Amino acid sequence: MRSGTIVFGIVMTLGLMLAALWGWQHATMVVEEWNRPDVAANAVRCAAVALAAGAQVVLFGCVIGRVYKTKVAGRFEVAYGMTAAAVCTIAIVSAVTLAIAGR
């Protein structure tokens, strides 16, 4: 069960990071036909940042927490996970706001 969670976490982290990198690189292509493509491109980039922060949450929740089971790693994992979750939340809110403004 433990190794299955680790493998799942690694696969999810890689998928989220690949999606984030693709979104960041192709942001202008995705929003070519919007009314304000410059604002909408920033919305796509904020969504890419949210995906990258979500990947870090998954990495620390499913992989690091399972591999290292010490109290110090647990505290660091919780602190880092909460920070990454906060960044993810702020980036999602920013992406939605910019997408509304770009439409």
N, CA, C and O atoms as a GROMACS GRO file, in nm:
protein
  412
    1MET      N    1   0.082  -0.120   0.000
    1MET     CA    2   0.000   0.000   0.000
    1MET      C    3   0.087   0.126   0.000
    1MET      O    4   0.056   0.224  -0.067
    2ARG      N    5   0.195   0.120   0.076
    2ARG     CA    6   0.282   0.238   0.087
    2ARG      C    7   0.350   0.269  -0.046
    2ARG      O    8   0.355   0.386  -0.085
    3SER      N    9   0.401   0.168  -0.115
    3SER     CA   10   0.468   0.194  -0.242
    3SER      C   11   0.368   0.234  -0.350
    3SER      O   12   0.403   0.310  -0.441
    4GLY      N   13   0.246   0.184  -0.341
    4GLY     CA   14   0.145   0.227  -0.438
    4GLY      C   15   0.111   0.373  -0.425
    4GLY      O   16   0.093   0.442  -0.525
    5THR      N   17   0.103   0.422  -0.302
    5THR     CA   18   0.077   0.564  -0.279
    5THR      C   19   0.192   0.649  -0.329
    5THR      O   20   0.171   0.756  -0.385
    6ILE      N   21   0.313   0.602  -0.309
    6ILE     CA   22   0.430   0.676  -0.355
    6ILE      C   23   0.432   0.684  -0.507
    6ILE      O   24   0.455   0.792  -0.563
    7VAL      N   25   0.407   0.573  -0.574
    7VAL     CA   26   0.406   0.572  -0.720
    7VAL      C   27   0.294   0.661  -0.773
    7VAL      O   28   0.314   0.737  -0.868
    8PHE      N   29   0.176   0.652  -0.712
    8PHE     CA   30   0.064   0.738  -0.752
    8PHE      C   31   0.100   0.886  -0.734
    8PHE      O   32   0.071   0.967  -0.822
    9GLY      N   33   0.163   0.920  -0.622
    9GLY     CA   34   0.203   1.058  -0.598
    9GLY      C   35   0.304   1.108  -0.699
    9GLY      O   36   0.297   1.222  -0.744
   10ILE      N   37   0.399   1.022  -0.734
   10ILE     CA   38   0.500   1.062  -0.833
   10ILE      C   39   0.437   1.084  -0.970
   10ILE      O   40   0.468   1.182  -1.038
   11VAL      N   41   0.348   0.993  -1.010
   11VAL     CA   42   0.282   1.006  -1.140
   11VAL      C   43   0.194   1.132  -1.144
   11VAL      O   44   0.195   1.204  -1.244
   12MET      N   45   0.120   1.157  -1.037
   12MET     CA   46   0.036   1.277  -1.032
   12MET      C   47   0.121   1.404  -1.033
   12MET      O   48   0.086   1.501  -1.101
   13THR      N   49   0.230   1.404  -0.959
   13THR     CA   50   0.319   1.520  -0.956
   13THR      C   51   0.377   1.548  -1.095
   13THR      O   52   0.379   1.663  -1.139
   14LEU      N   53   0.423   1.445  -1.162
   14LEU     CA   54   0.477   1.464  -1.296
   14LEU      C   55   0.371   1.513  -1.393
   14LEU      O   56   0.398   1.601  -1.475
   15GLY      N   57   0.251   1.458  -1.385
   15GLY     CA   58   0.143   1.502  -1.473
   15GLY      C   59   0.106   1.648  -1.450
   15GLY      O   60   0.089   1.724  -1.545
   16LEU      N   61   0.094   1.686  -1.324
   16LEU     CA   62   0.061   1.825  -1.293
   16LEU      C   63   0.171   1.921  -1.336
   16LEU      O   64   0.142   2.029  -1.388
   17MET      N   65   0.296   1.883  -1.317
   17MET     CA   66   0.407   1.970  -1.357
   17MET      C   67   0.415   1.982  -1.509
   17MET      O   68   0.443   2.090  -1.561
   18LEU      N   69   0.392   1.872  -1.580
   18LEU     CA   70   0.392   1.879  -1.727
   18LEU      C   71   0.280   1.968  -1.777
   18LEU      O   72   0.300   2.047  -1.870
   19ALA      N   73   0.162   1.957  -1.716
   19ALA     CA   74   0.051   2.043  -1.755
   19ALA      C   75   0.081   2.189  -1.723
   19ALA      O   76   0.048   2.278  -1.802
   20ALA      N   77   0.144   2.215  -1.610
   20ALA     CA   78   0.179   2.352  -1.572
   20ALA      C   79   0.281   2.411  -1.670
   20ALA      O   80   0.266   2.525  -1.713
   21LEU      N   81   0.382   2.334  -1.703
   21LEU     CA   82   0.483   2.384  -1.796
   21LEU      C   83   0.426   2.407  -1.935
   21LEU      O   84   0.459   2.505  -2.002
   22TRP      N   85   0.339   2.315  -1.980
   22TRP     CA   86   0.276   2.333  -2.110
   22TRP      C   87   0.188   2.457  -2.110
   22TRP      O   88   0.192   2.536  -2.204
   23GLY      N   89   0.109   2.476  -2.006
   23GLY     CA   90   0.021   2.592  -1.997
   23GLY      C   91   0.098   2.722  -1.995
   23GLY      O   92   0.058   2.820  -2.058
   24TRP      N   93   0.208   2.724  -1.922
   24TRP     CA   94   0.289   2.846  -1.916
   24TRP      C   95   0.347   2.879  -2.052
   24TRP      O   96   0.346   2.995  -2.095
   25GLN      N   97   0.398   2.777  -2.122
   25GLN     CA   98   0.464   2.800  -2.250
   25GLN      C   99   0.364   2.836  -2.360
   25GLN      O  100   0.396   2.916  -2.448
   26HIS      N  101   0.246   2.778  -2.358
   26HIS     CA  102   0.150   2.798  -2.466
   26HIS      C  103   0.033   2.890  -2.426
   26HIS      O  104  -0.075   2.880  -2.483
   27ALA      N  105   0.054   2.976  -2.330
   27ALA     CA  106  -0.053   3.062  -2.280
   27ALA      C  107  -0.108   3.153  -2.390
   27ALA      O  108  -0.229   3.170  -2.399
   28THR      N  109  -0.022   3.210  -2.470
   28THR     CA  110  -0.070   3.302  -2.575
   28THR      C  111  -0.146   3.228  -2.684
   28THR      O  112  -0.239   3.282  -2.743
   29MET      N  113  -0.107   3.104  -2.712
   29MET     CA  114  -0.175   3.026  -2.814
   29MET      C  115  -0.316   2.986  -2.768
   29MET      O  116  -0.409   2.980  -2.849
   30VAL      N  117  -0.332   2.960  -2.639
   30VAL     CA  118  -0.461   2.916  -2.586
   30VAL      C  119  -0.565   3.028  -2.594
   30VAL      O  120  -0.684   3.000  -2.612
   31VAL      N  121  -0.523   3.151  -2.579
   31VAL     CA  122  -0.618   3.263  -2.567
   31VAL      C  123  -0.616   3.358  -2.686
   31VAL      O  124  -0.646   3.476  -2.671
   32GLU      N  125  -0.581   3.310  -2.803
   32GLU     CA  126  -0.569   3.397  -2.920
   32GLU      C  127  -0.700   3.468  -2.956
   32GLU      O  128  -0.696   3.583  -3.000
   33GLU      N  129  -0.813   3.403  -2.939
   33GLU     CA  130  -0.940   3.460  -2.985
   33GLU      C  131  -1.019   3.529  -2.874
   33GLU      O  132  -1.136   3.562  -2.894
   34TRP      N  133  -0.961   3.552  -2.760
   34TRP     CA  134  -1.031   3.621  -2.650
   34TRP      C  135  -1.029   3.771  -2.678
   34TRP      O  136  -0.951   3.819  -2.760
   35ASN      N  137  -1.115   3.845  -2.608
   35ASN     CA  138  -1.121   3.990  -2.627
   35ASN      C  139  -0.993   4.060  -2.584
   35ASN      O  140  -0.944   4.150  -2.652
   36ARG      N  141  -0.939   4.018  -2.471
   36ARG     CA  142  -0.815   4.076  -2.420
   36ARG      C  143  -0.714   3.964  -2.398
   36ARG      O  144  -0.702   3.913  -2.287
   37PRO      N  145  -0.642   3.924  -2.503
   37PRO     CA  146  -0.553   3.808  -2.491
   37PRO      C  147  -0.436   3.829  -2.395
   37PRO      O  148  -0.384   3.732  -2.341
   38ASP      N  149  -0.395   3.953  -2.374
   38ASP     CA  150  -0.285   3.975  -2.281
   38ASP      C  151  -0.326   3.944  -2.137
   38ASP      O  152  -0.250   3.883  -2.062
   39VAL      N  153  -0.447   3.984  -2.100
   39VAL     CA  154  -0.497   3.956  -1.966
   39VAL      C  155  -0.529   3.807  -1.953
   39VAL      O  156  -0.500   3.746  -1.850
   40ALA      N  157  -0.587   3.749  -2.056
   40ALA     CA  158  -0.621   3.607  -2.053
   40ALA      C  159  -0.496   3.520  -2.048
   40ALA      O  160  -0.497   3.414  -1.985
   41ALA      N  161  -0.389   3.562  -2.114
   41ALA     CA  162  -0.264   3.486  -2.108
   41ALA      C  163  -0.210   3.484  -1.965
   41ALA      O  164  -0.156   3.383  -1.919
   42ASN      N  165  -0.224   3.595  -1.895
   42ASN     CA  166  -0.184   3.597  -1.755
   42ASN      C  167  -0.272   3.506  -1.670
   42ASN      O  168  -0.226   3.448  -1.572
   43ALA      N  169  -0.399   3.492  -1.708
   43ALA     CA  170  -0.488   3.399  -1.637
   43ALA      C  171  -0.441   3.256  -1.656
   43ALA      O  172  -0.441   3.178  -1.561
   44VAL      N  173  -0.401   3.222  -1.776
   44VAL     CA  174  -0.350   3.086  -1.802
   44VAL      C  175  -0.219   3.064  -1.726
   44VAL      O  176  -0.196   2.955  -1.673
   45ARG      N  177  -0.137   3.165  -1.720
   45ARG     CA  178  -0.011   3.151  -1.645
   45ARG      C  179  -0.037   3.136  -1.494
   45ARG      O  180   0.033   3.061  -1.426
   46CYS      N  181  -0.136   3.208  -1.443
   46CYS     CA  182  -0.173   3.191  -1.301
   46CYS      C  183  -0.225   3.051  -1.276
   46CYS      O  184  -0.197   2.991  -1.172
   47ALA      N  185  -0.302   2.998  -1.370
   47ALA     CA  186  -0.350   2.860  -1.357
   47ALA      C  187  -0.232   2.763  -1.361
   47ALA      O  188  -0.234   2.661  -1.291
   48ALA      N  189  -0.130   2.792  -1.440
   48ALA     CA  190  -0.011   2.707  -1.444
   48ALA      C  191   0.063   2.710  -1.311
   48ALA      O  192   0.113   2.608  -1.265
   49VAL      N  193   0.070   2.827  -1.249
   49VAL     CA  194   0.132   2.837  -1.116
   49VAL      C  195   0.051   2.757  -1.014
   49VAL      O  196   0.108   2.691  -0.927
   50ALA      N  197  -0.082   2.762  -1.026
   50ALA     CA  198  -0.167   2.684  -0.935
   50ALA      C  199  -0.144   2.535  -0.954
   50ALA      O  200  -0.140   2.460  -0.856
   51LEU      N  201  -0.128   2.491  -1.078
   51LEU     CA  202  -0.099   2.350  -1.103
   51LEU      C  203   0.036   2.309  -1.044
   51LEU      O  204   0.049   2.201  -0.986
   52ALA      N  205   0.136   2.395  -1.059
   52ALA     CA  206   0.268   2.364  -1.004
   52ALA      C  207   0.264   2.358  -0.852
   52ALA      O  208   0.326   2.270  -0.791
   53ALA      N  209   0.191   2.449  -0.789
   53ALA     CA  210   0.179   2.446  -0.643
   53ALA      C  211   0.100   2.323  -0.598
   53ALA      O  212   0.131   2.263  -0.496
   54GLY      N  213  -0.003   2.287  -0.675
   54GLY     CA  214  -0.077   2.164  -0.645
   54GLY      C  215   0.010   2.041  -0.658
   54GLY      O  216  -0.004   1.946  -0.581
   55ALA      N  217   0.101   2.042  -0.755
   55ALA     CA  218   0.194   1.931  -0.770
   55ALA      C  219   0.285   1.918  -0.647
   55ALA      O  220   0.316   1.808  -0.604
   56GLN      N  221   0.326   2.030  -0.592
   56GLN     CA  222   0.408   2.026  -0.472
   56GLN      C  223   0.330   1.975  -0.351
   56GLN      O  224   0.386   1.904  -0.267
   57VAL      N  225   0.203   2.010  -0.343
   57VAL     CA  226   0.120   1.958  -0.235
   57VAL      C  227   0.108   1.807  -0.245
   57VAL      O  228   0.121   1.736  -0.145
   58VAL      N  229   0.084   1.758  -0.366
   58VAL     CA  230   0.075   1.613  -0.387
   58VAL      C  231   0.208   1.546  -0.356
   58VAL      O  232   0.212   1.440  -0.293
   59LEU      N  233   0.318   1.608  -0.400
   59LEU     CA  234   0.449   1.550  -0.375
   59LEU      C  235   0.478   1.537  -0.226
   59LEU      O  236   0.525   1.433  -0.180
   60PHE      N  237   0.449   1.641  -0.152
   60PHE     CA  238   0.476   1.634  -0.008
   60PHE      C  239   0.374   1.548   0.066
   60PHE      O  240   0.408   1.486   0.167
   61GLY      N  241   0.252   1.543   0.018
   61GLY     CA  242   0.150   1.464   0.086
   61GLY      C  243   0.163   1.315   0.061
   61GLY      O  244   0.146   1.235   0.152
   62CYS      N  245   0.192   1.278  -0.062
   62CYS     CA  246   0.193   1.136  -0.099
   62CYS      C  247   0.332   1.074  -0.102
   62CYS      O  248   0.346   0.953  -0.080
   63VAL      N  249   0.433   1.152  -0.128
   63VAL     CA  250   0.567   1.094  -0.145
   63VAL      C  251   0.656   1.121  -0.025
   63VAL      O  252   0.700   1.027   0.042
   64ILE      N  253   0.682   1.246   0.003
   64ILE     CA  254   0.775   1.281   0.110
   64ILE      C  255   0.724   1.231   0.245
   64ILE      O  256   0.802   1.180   0.326
   65GLY      N  257   0.595   1.246   0.270
   65GLY     CA  258   0.538   1.201   0.396
   65GLY      C  259   0.545   1.051   0.415
   65GLY      O  260   0.552   1.003   0.528
   66ARG      N  261   0.542   0.975   0.306
   66ARG     CA  262   0.549   0.829   0.314
   66ARG      C  263   0.693   0.779   0.326
   66ARG      O  264   0.719   0.678   0.391
   67VAL      N  265   0.786   0.849   0.262
   67VAL     CA  266   0.925   0.804   0.263
   67VAL      C  267   0.993   0.838   0.394
   67VAL      O  268   1.059   0.753   0.454
   68TYR      N  269   0.978   0.963   0.440
   68TYR     CA  270   1.042   1.007   0.563
   68TYR      C  271   0.937   1.020   0.673
   68TYR      O  272   0.848   1.105   0.664
   69LYS      N  273   0.947   0.938   0.773
   69LYS     CA  274   0.847   0.936   0.880
   69LYS      C  275   0.904   0.987   1.012
   69LYS      O  276   0.880   0.925   1.116
   70THR      N  277   0.977   1.095   1.014
   70THR     CA  278   1.029   1.151   1.138
   70THR      C  279   0.945   1.272   1.177
   70THR      O  280   0.869   1.325   1.096
   71LYS      N  281   0.959   1.316   1.302
   71LYS     CA  282   0.882   1.431   1.347
   71LYS      C  283   0.925   1.559   1.278
   71LYS      O  284   0.842   1.644   1.247
   72VAL      N  285   1.055   1.574   1.253
   72VAL     CA  286   1.104   1.695   1.187
   72VAL      C  287   1.050   1.699   1.045
   72VAL      O  288   1.003   1.804   1.000
   73ALA      N  289   1.057   1.588   0.973
   73ALA     CA  290   1.004   1.584   0.836
   73ALA      C  291   0.854   1.607   0.838
   73ALA      O  292   0.801   1.671   0.747
   74GLY      N  293   0.784   1.558   0.939
   74GLY     CA  294   0.641   1.578   0.948
   74GLY      C  295   0.604   1.724   0.965
   74GLY      O  296   0.511   1.773   0.901
   75ARG      N  297   0.676   1.794   1.051
   75ARG     CA  298   0.650   1.937   1.071
   75ARG      C  299   0.683   2.017   0.946
   75ARG      O  300   0.607   2.106   0.906
   76PHE      N  301   0.795   1.985   0.885
   76PHE     CA  302   0.835   2.054   0.762
   76PHE      C  303   0.734   2.026   0.651
   76PHE      O  304   0.697   2.115   0.575
   77GLU      N  305   0.691   1.901   0.644
   77GLU     CA  306   0.593   1.863   0.542
   77GLU      C  307   0.463   1.940   0.558
   77GLU      O  308   0.407   1.989   0.460
   78VAL      N  309   0.416   1.951   0.680
   78VAL     CA  310   0.291   2.024   0.706
   78VAL      C  311   0.307   2.172   0.673
   78VAL      O  312   0.220   2.230   0.608
   79ALA      N  313   0.416   2.232   0.717
   79ALA     CA  314   0.439   2.375   0.691
   79ALA      C  315   0.453   2.402   0.541
   79ALA      O  316   0.395   2.496   0.489
   80TYR      N  317   0.530   2.319   0.474
   80TYR     CA  318   0.550   2.338   0.331
   80TYR      C  319   0.422   2.310   0.254
   80TYR      O  320   0.390   2.381   0.158
   81GLY      N  321   0.349   2.208   0.295
   81GLY     CA  322   0.223   2.176   0.229
   81GLY      C  323   0.120   2.286   0.244
   81GLY      O  324   0.048   2.318   0.150
   82MET      N  325   0.113   2.344   0.364
   82MET     CA  326   0.019   2.454   0.386
   82MET      C  327   0.057   2.577   0.304
   82MET      O  328  -0.030   2.646   0.250
   83THR      N  329   0.186   2.604   0.293
   83THR     CA  330   0.232   2.717   0.213
   83THR      C  331   0.202   2.695   0.065
   83THR      O  332   0.154   2.786  -0.003
   84ALA      N  333   0.228   2.575   0.016
   84ALA     CA  334   0.199   2.543  -0.124
   84ALA      C  335   0.049   2.547  -0.150
   84ALA      O  336   0.007   2.592  -0.257
   85ALA      N  337  -0.031   2.502  -0.055
   85ALA     CA  338  -0.177   2.508  -0.071
   85ALA      C  339  -0.225   2.652  -0.074
   85ALA      O  340  -0.316   2.685  -0.150
   86ALA      N  341  -0.165   2.739   0.007
   86ALA     CA  342  -0.201   2.881   0.005
   86ALA      C  343  -0.165   2.945  -0.129
   86ALA      O  344  -0.243   3.022  -0.185
   87VAL      N  345  -0.047   2.913  -0.180
   87VAL     CA  346  -0.006   2.965  -0.311
   87VAL      C  347  -0.100   2.915  -0.419
   87VAL      O  348  -0.139   2.990  -0.508
   88CYS      N  349  -0.138   2.788  -0.412
   88CYS     CA  350  -0.231   2.730  -0.508
   88CYS      C  351  -0.365   2.802  -0.504
   88CYS      O  352  -0.422   2.835  -0.609
   89THR      N  353  -0.415   2.828  -0.385
   89THR     CA  354  -0.543   2.896  -0.371
   89THR      C  355  -0.538   3.038  -0.426
   89THR      O  356  -0.628   3.080  -0.498
   90ILE      N  357  -0.434   3.111  -0.393
   90ILE     CA  358  -0.420   3.248  -0.442
   90ILE      C  359  -0.406   3.250  -0.594
   90ILE      O  360  -0.463   3.338  -0.660
   91ALA      N  361  -0.332   3.155  -0.650
   91ALA     CA  362  -0.315   3.149  -0.796
   91ALA      C  363  -0.445   3.113  -0.866
   91ALA      O  364  -0.473   3.165  -0.974
   92ILE      N  365  -0.526   3.026  -0.806
   92ILE     CA  366  -0.655   2.991  -0.866
   92ILE      C  367  -0.748   3.112  -0.866
   92ILE      O  368  -0.814   3.140  -0.966
   93VAL      N  369  -0.754   3.183  -0.754
   93VAL     CA  370  -0.838   3.302  -0.747
   93VAL      C  371  -0.792   3.406  -0.848
   93VAL      O  372  -0.874   3.470  -0.914
   94SER      N  373  -0.661   3.425  -0.861
   94SER     CA  374  -0.608   3.520  -0.958
   94SER      C  375  -0.639   3.477  -1.101
   94SER      O  376  -0.673   3.560  -1.186
   95ALA      N  377  -0.628   3.348  -1.128
   95ALA     CA  378  -0.657   3.297  -1.263
   95ALA      C  379  -0.803   3.317  -1.299
   95ALA      O  380  -0.834   3.358  -1.412
   96VAL      N  381  -0.892   3.290  -1.206
   96VAL     CA  382  -1.035   3.310  -1.234
   96VAL      C  383  -1.066   3.458  -1.255
   96VAL      O  384  -1.140   3.493  -1.347
   97THR      N  385  -1.010   3.542  -1.172
   97THR     CA  386  -1.033   3.687  -1.186
   97THR      C  387  -0.981   3.738  -1.318
   97THR      O  388  -1.050   3.815  -1.386
   98LEU      N  389  -0.861   3.698  -1.356
   98LEU     CA  390  -0.806   3.744  -1.483
   98LEU      C  391  -0.881   3.685  -1.602
   98LEU      O  392  -0.896   3.751  -1.705
   99ALA      N  393  -0.929   3.562  -1.588
   99ALA     CA  394  -1.006   3.502  -1.698
   99ALA      C  395  -1.137   3.577  -1.719
   99ALA      O  396  -1.179   3.599  -1.833
  100ILE      N  397  -1.200   3.618  -1.611
  100ILE     CA  398  -1.323   3.697  -1.623
  100ILE      C  399  -1.294   3.833  -1.689
  100ILE      O  400  -1.370   3.881  -1.773
  101ALA      N  401  -1.183   3.892  -1.650
  101ALA     CA  402  -1.145   4.022  -1.707
  101ALA      C  403  -1.103   4.007  -1.853
  101ALA      O  404  -1.123   4.099  -1.932
  102GLY      N  405  -1.045   3.895  -1.889
  102GLY     CA  406  -0.998   3.874  -2.026
  102GLY      C  407  -1.107   3.839  -2.124
  102GLY      O  408  -1.090   3.856  -2.244
  103ARG      N  409  -1.218   3.789  -2.076
  103ARG     CA  410  -1.329   3.752  -2.163
  103ARG      C  411  -1.401   3.876  -2.206
  103ARG      O  412  -1.499   3.867  -2.281
   0.00000   0.00000   0.00000
